[in-house]
Protein backbone atom coordinates (compact mmCIF):
# COMPACT_ATOMS: atom_id res chain seq x y z
CA UNK A 1 0.00 0.00 0.00
CA UNK A 2 2.81 2.38 0.89
CA UNK A 3 4.62 1.66 -2.42
CA UNK A 4 1.43 2.33 -4.35
CA UNK A 5 1.03 5.68 -2.60
CA UNK A 6 4.67 6.63 -3.30
CA UNK A 7 4.28 5.62 -6.96
CA UNK A 8 1.09 7.68 -7.19
CA UNK A 9 2.80 10.74 -5.69
CA UNK A 10 5.73 10.32 -8.10
CA UNK A 11 3.35 10.09 -11.06
CA UNK A 12 1.44 13.18 -9.88
CA UNK A 13 4.70 15.10 -9.48
CA UNK A 14 5.81 14.15 -13.01
CA UNK A 15 2.46 15.22 -14.46
CA UNK A 16 2.62 18.57 -12.68
CA UNK A 17 6.16 19.16 -13.89
CA UNK A 18 5.19 18.23 -17.44
CA UNK A 19 2.18 20.55 -17.32
CA UNK A 20 4.36 23.38 -16.08
CA UNK A 21 6.85 22.72 -18.88
CA UNK A 22 4.07 22.77 -21.50
CA UNK A 23 2.78 26.11 -20.24
CA UNK A 24 6.29 27.58 -20.37
CA UNK A 25 6.55 26.64 -24.04
CA UNK A 26 3.54 28.63 -25.22
CA UNK A 27 4.04 31.83 -27.14
CA UNK A 28 3.40 35.08 -25.37
CA UNK A 29 2.48 38.34 -27.03
CA UNK A 30 5.95 39.59 -26.06
CA UNK A 31 7.53 36.62 -27.87
CA UNK A 32 5.57 37.56 -30.98
CA UNK A 33 6.54 41.24 -30.70
CA UNK A 34 10.19 40.30 -30.22
CA UNK A 35 10.07 38.04 -33.26
CA UNK A 36 8.46 40.70 -35.46
CA UNK A 37 10.98 43.30 -34.23
CA UNK A 38 13.85 40.92 -35.02
CA UNK A 39 12.52 40.40 -38.56
CA UNK A 40 12.42 44.16 -39.07
CA UNK A 41 15.98 44.54 -37.76
CA UNK A 42 17.19 41.75 -40.03
CA UNK A 43 15.45 43.32 -43.03
CA UNK A 44 17.24 46.61 -42.39
CA UNK A 45 20.54 44.72 -42.81
CA UNK A 46 19.37 42.61 -45.73
CA UNK A 47 22.22 43.78 -47.97
CA UNK A 48 24.80 42.77 -45.37
CA UNK A 49 23.29 39.28 -45.21
CA UNK A 50 23.20 38.74 -49.00
CA UNK A 51 26.10 36.23 -48.92
CA UNK A 52 24.46 34.30 -46.09
CA UNK A 53 21.13 34.21 -47.97
CA UNK A 54 22.85 33.02 -51.16
CA UNK A 55 24.66 30.26 -49.29
CA UNK A 56 21.44 29.10 -47.62
CA UNK A 57 19.48 29.04 -50.89
CA UNK A 58 21.89 26.69 -52.67
CA UNK A 59 20.63 23.21 -53.50
CA UNK A 60 22.24 20.21 -51.79
CA UNK A 61 25.35 18.70 -53.41
CA UNK A 62 23.35 15.73 -54.68
CA UNK A 63 21.37 18.00 -57.04
CA UNK A 64 18.00 17.06 -55.53
CA UNK A 65 15.94 20.08 -54.54
CA UNK A 66 15.42 19.93 -50.79
CA UNK A 67 11.84 19.77 -49.59
CA UNK A 68 11.74 22.07 -46.58
CA UNK A 69 10.24 20.94 -43.32
CA UNK A 70 7.66 23.69 -43.06
CA UNK A 71 7.12 22.98 -39.37
CA UNK A 72 10.75 23.82 -38.61
CA UNK A 73 11.62 26.48 -41.17
CA UNK A 74 13.24 28.88 -38.76
CA UNK A 75 15.03 26.42 -36.49
CA UNK A 76 16.35 24.55 -39.56
CA UNK A 77 17.56 27.85 -41.01
CA UNK A 78 19.42 28.62 -37.79
CA UNK A 79 21.08 25.21 -37.96
CA UNK A 80 22.22 25.87 -41.55
CA UNK A 81 23.58 29.29 -40.54
CA UNK A 82 25.81 28.01 -37.75
CA UNK A 83 29.45 28.26 -38.68
CA UNK A 84 28.83 30.92 -41.33
CA UNK A 85 30.93 34.09 -40.87
CA UNK A 86 27.78 36.21 -40.45
CA UNK A 87 26.20 33.95 -37.84
CA UNK A 88 27.62 35.97 -34.95
CA UNK A 89 26.09 39.17 -36.34
CA UNK A 90 22.77 37.40 -36.79
CA UNK A 91 22.96 36.06 -33.22
CA UNK A 92 23.66 39.55 -31.86
CA UNK A 93 20.60 40.94 -33.63
CA UNK A 94 18.24 38.30 -32.25
CA UNK A 95 19.71 38.74 -28.76
CA UNK A 96 19.16 42.51 -29.04
CA UNK A 97 15.52 41.71 -29.74
CA UNK A 98 14.85 39.68 -26.62
CA UNK A 99 16.03 36.15 -27.48
CA UNK A 100 18.54 34.23 -25.39
CA UNK A 101 20.24 32.84 -28.49
CA UNK A 102 19.67 32.02 -32.16
CA UNK A 103 18.13 28.63 -31.33
CA UNK A 104 15.49 30.29 -29.14
CA UNK A 105 14.72 32.65 -32.01
CA UNK A 106 14.37 29.72 -34.44
CA UNK A 107 12.03 27.80 -32.15
CA UNK A 108 9.90 30.91 -31.61
CA UNK A 109 9.80 31.47 -35.37
CA UNK A 110 8.59 27.90 -35.88
CA UNK A 111 5.79 28.45 -33.35
CA UNK A 112 4.82 31.79 -34.89
CA UNK A 113 4.72 30.22 -38.35
CA UNK A 114 2.60 27.26 -37.20
CA UNK A 115 0.16 29.58 -35.44
CA UNK A 116 0.04 31.81 -38.52
CA UNK A 117 -0.76 28.84 -40.75
CA UNK A 118 -3.42 27.66 -38.30
CA UNK A 119 -5.09 31.08 -38.39
CA UNK A 120 -4.93 31.22 -42.19
CA UNK A 121 -6.29 27.70 -42.55
CA UNK A 122 -9.15 27.88 -40.07
CA UNK A 123 -12.22 26.53 -41.77
CA UNK A 124 -10.24 25.30 -44.79
CA UNK A 125 -8.56 22.23 -43.36
CA UNK A 126 -10.98 19.54 -44.53
CA UNK A 127 -11.26 20.95 -48.07
CA UNK A 128 -7.49 21.45 -48.29
CA UNK A 129 -6.83 17.84 -47.25
CA UNK A 130 -9.23 16.65 -49.94
CA UNK A 131 -7.57 18.87 -52.55
CA UNK A 132 -4.14 17.42 -51.72
CA UNK A 133 -5.51 13.85 -51.79
CA UNK A 134 -7.09 14.54 -55.21
CA UNK A 135 -3.82 16.02 -56.51
CA UNK A 136 -1.87 12.95 -55.38
CA UNK A 137 -4.39 10.69 -57.14
CA UNK A 138 -4.03 12.75 -60.34
CA UNK A 139 -0.25 12.46 -60.17
CA UNK A 140 -0.57 8.67 -59.90
CA UNK A 141 -2.89 8.55 -62.93
CA UNK A 142 -0.77 10.84 -65.13
CA UNK A 143 0.85 8.64 -67.85
CA UNK A 144 3.22 11.39 -69.04
CA UNK A 145 5.14 11.52 -65.74
CA UNK A 146 8.03 9.20 -64.97
CA UNK A 147 8.05 7.21 -61.75
CA UNK A 148 10.76 9.54 -60.42
CA UNK A 149 8.71 12.65 -61.25
CA UNK A 150 5.65 11.13 -59.64
CA UNK A 151 7.61 10.30 -56.48
CA UNK A 152 9.06 13.81 -56.31
CA UNK A 153 5.69 15.50 -56.83
CA UNK A 154 3.97 13.22 -54.33
CA UNK A 155 6.68 13.96 -51.75
CA UNK A 156 6.02 17.67 -52.20
CA UNK A 157 2.27 17.16 -51.83
CA UNK A 158 2.75 14.99 -48.76
CA UNK A 159 4.97 17.74 -47.33
CA UNK A 160 2.10 20.17 -47.82
CA UNK A 161 -0.28 17.71 -46.14
CA UNK A 162 2.14 17.36 -43.24
CA UNK A 163 2.32 21.13 -42.86
CA UNK A 164 -1.48 21.34 -42.80
CA UNK A 165 -1.54 18.73 -40.06
CA UNK A 166 1.15 20.56 -38.09
CA UNK A 167 -0.73 23.83 -38.47
CA UNK A 168 -3.93 22.26 -37.20
CA UNK A 169 -1.93 21.11 -34.16
CA UNK A 170 -0.77 24.63 -33.26
CA UNK A 171 -1.57 25.27 -29.59
CA UNK A 172 -4.57 27.52 -29.05
CA UNK A 173 -2.49 29.69 -26.69
CA UNK A 174 0.01 30.33 -29.52
CA UNK A 175 -2.83 31.30 -31.85
CA UNK A 176 -4.26 33.69 -29.24
CA UNK A 177 -0.84 35.30 -28.72
CA UNK A 178 -0.32 35.80 -32.45
CA UNK A 179 -3.80 36.89 -33.55
CA UNK A 180 -3.52 40.58 -32.41
CA UNK A 181 -0.25 40.89 -34.35
CA UNK A 182 -1.26 39.32 -37.66
CA UNK A 183 -1.41 42.58 -39.63
CA UNK A 184 2.02 43.62 -38.35
CA UNK A 185 3.47 40.20 -39.22
CA UNK A 186 1.95 40.34 -42.70
CA UNK A 187 3.36 43.83 -43.20
CA UNK A 188 6.86 42.83 -42.11
CA UNK A 189 6.91 39.67 -44.22
CA UNK A 190 5.33 41.11 -47.37
CA UNK A 191 7.47 41.02 -50.50
CA UNK A 192 7.49 44.82 -50.66
CA UNK A 193 9.61 44.98 -47.48
N, C-alpha and C positions, 0 to 999 in steps of 0.2 A: 504494500500500500504506500509506504514511504517513497519507494523508487518511482512509482507511478506519479506521485505528487511532484517529485523533483523533475521528472521528465516533462510533465505538464507545464511546470514553471519555466523550464528551459525553452520549450516550444513557444510559450507565450512571449518570453523575452525576445526570441529570434523574430517572431512576427512583428512585435513592436519596433524592433530595430529596423527591420525591412520596410515597414510602413514609413518610418521616419526618413529612411534613405530615399524612398520613392518621392516623398513630398519635397525633399531637398533638390531633386532633379527636375522639378517643373520650372518652366520659364516664368520669369517675373516680367512686369512691364519694364523694369529697369534693365533687365537683360536685353529685351527687345530694343529699347532706346540705345543702349550701348552698342548693340550690333549695327543698328542703322547708322549711328554716328561713326563707327569704324569704317563702314562701307563708304561714307562720304569722304572721310579722311584718306582712304585708299584711292578713291577716284581722283582726288586733288593731285595725287602723285602718280597718276596713271602712266605718264611718260617715263618716269624713273623706273617703273616696273615692267617696261616693255620687254626687256630681255627675259625676265622671269616668266611673263605671260607666254612668250614665244616658246620657251623651253617646255612649259607645261602643256602646250597645245600640240606638241609633236606626237605622232603616232608611235606605238611601241615598235621595237626593232624587228619584230616578226612580220610587220606589214599589215597585220590585222587591225582594223579600227577598234579601239577599246569601247566597250559598252559601259557607260558610267553607271555606278551604283547611285541612283538618284536619292536614295535614303541617306547617303553619306557623302554627298558632294563636297561639302566644306571640310569635313575632317579628312577625307581622302586627299583633297587639294593641299591641306597643311602637310600631310605626310609626304607628298611629292615635292613640296617646297624645301623640306629640311635638307640642309647641306648646300643649298644654293647660296651664292654670295649675298643676295638681297634678303635672305631669310631673317637675319638679325634686324634689319630695318622694318620689315613686316611685323616681326614680333614686338618691336618697340611701339609701333602704331597701335596694335591691338591692346597692349598693356596700357597705353595712354588713354584708351577708351574703356577701361574698366575690366579688362580680362586678365586673369592671373598669368596666362601664357597662350601661345598660339593654339595648343590643343583644346583649351577651354573655349576659345573663339570658334574653332571648327565644330565642336560638339554643339555649341549654341546655334551656330548657323544651320546645322542639320535639323535641329528642333524647330527653328524658325521656318525653314523651308517646308518641313512636313506639316506644320500647322497651317502655313500659307496654302499648300496644296489641298489640305482638308477643307479649308474655308472655300477655296475656289471650286472644289468638287462637290460640295454639299448639294444633295438632291440629284446629282448626276452619276453617282457611283454605279448603280445597277445598269443603266443604259450604257455607260462607258465600258463596263465589263463585257456586256453583250457585243458591243462594237468590236472590241479587241478579239473576242472569241470568233466572231464572223470573219474578221480580217485574217486570222490564223487559218481558218478553214479555206478561205479563198487562196491563200498562199499554197496550201497543200494541193488544191485542185488545179493550180496554174501549170499547164504543160510546158510553157516556154521558159520556166525557171529551172536551173540545175538544182541538184540536191543540195549543193553547197550554198547556193543563193537562198534556197528555201530555209535551210538551217539558220543562216545569218539573219534573215528577215524575221523568222519566228523567234529567235533569241531577242531581237530588239522589241518585238511585240510583247514577249513574256516579261521583259524588263519594264515595259510600260505598265503591264498588269501588276507586277510586283510593286511598283511605285504607287499605284492606286491603292493597293492593299495597305502599304505602309502609311499612306496619307490618311486612310480611313481609321488607322490605329493611333493617330496623333492624340495625345492626352487632351481632354477637354480643358484642363487648366492652361495648357500651352495655347490652345485656340483662343481662350478668353484673354490671355495676356497679349496676344498678337492683334486681335480684332481692332482695338482702337488705333492701331498704328499702320493699318493696311495701306491707306492712301500715301503716307510718308514712305513706306517701303516700296510701293509701286513707283513713286516719284524717283527715289534714289536708284532703283534698278532699271528704270526705263532706258531704252537705247539712246535717247537724246542726251543722257548724262554722261 
